[in-house]
């Protein structure tokens, strides 16, 4: 017995989520179908709401609700611009606190093997924002991986502008980590990036 | 910055799925929000379709589409009734093939600690089906766990009827498993359930 198309469609949509395979998608669909009817209605309504009111900010690439960007519409320091790969990274940095500037979401990292070239990312939009001349510090916070580093390097080589300082996130051992279980690359970075005991 | 209520609602609904924590639900929501608009629309439509057309069969507890049960409406052997805990189990058995009878989905297993008593499951509905007298074999296929076994035992003690054979699934080493990595309980079951080389 094959499942009816209406359930197959739902499973196929669930399987699009990252890390959700066919089996997990099936489990999700069956869980939803076995749940009280209100839960299906609530999920349906929540997705409908998001579909209707959430869009992507044309300026920074983060989310806008009813047309107002959750970040750009705030009163923030417009001289700092922090470049990340994904919207999720913005939420992580906001949650950590301490940064008051604006963001720029690229939408991924360069990956020639997967066909992701500069034109697939929001890099031109970044140049345009820098052309306005308001930004004085560009913080490249792409992911600490080979592709993330390559993306940061590519951008840093193409945005040389007067009065623009280009920085990247500090690298080293994360808070709470044990040196014993840190990988070699992280330890090398931490040694190279060592600081005086009295530096901030 | 907290996320806007519209996104928080979506995350809360995703987090209801089994095995999906707050972090995974957030990742799912952000993935959906970053996806092309068609994907949000497709998921919304798929859930709406399911909400509208899928219901639970009052007879067996499996799914019905537009009022017709996917199993009961088929031409099947009505003398065998196979009892499972969840709708997902029906799909697994149908996929395996070889069973042509009807099913009865309990909706879980007995668990006094979690407050799941016989009245929380579809056990009374099972008795009613048996009262009709059509069923001649009741196969108890609850999960191979302490709770599943207790549920099967409880049912078998309460359904004694004339002309009703009560059976349960065979237990033993699963196909393709290595004896080395089979747990003690499984090996004991396999030994107890040993059969002559010429038996089916």
Interface residues (C-beta under 8 A of the other chain):
Chain A: X1 X3 X4 X6 X7 X9 X10 X12 X13 X14 X16 X17 X18 X19 X20 X24 X26 X27 X28 X29 X30 X31 X32 X33 X34 X35 X37 X39 X40 X41 X42 X43 X44 X46 X47 X48 X49 X50 X51 X53 X54 X56 X63 X65 X70 X71 X74 X86 X87 X88 X91 X94 X95 X107
Chain B: X1 X3 X4 X6 X7 X9 X10 X12 X13 X14 X16 X17 X18 X19 X20 X24 X26 X27 X28 X29 X30 X31 X32 X33 X34 X35 X37 X39 X40 X41 X42 X43 X44 X46 X47 X48 X49 X50 X51 X53 X54 X56 X63 X65 X70 X71 X74 X86 X87 X88 X91 X94 X95 X107
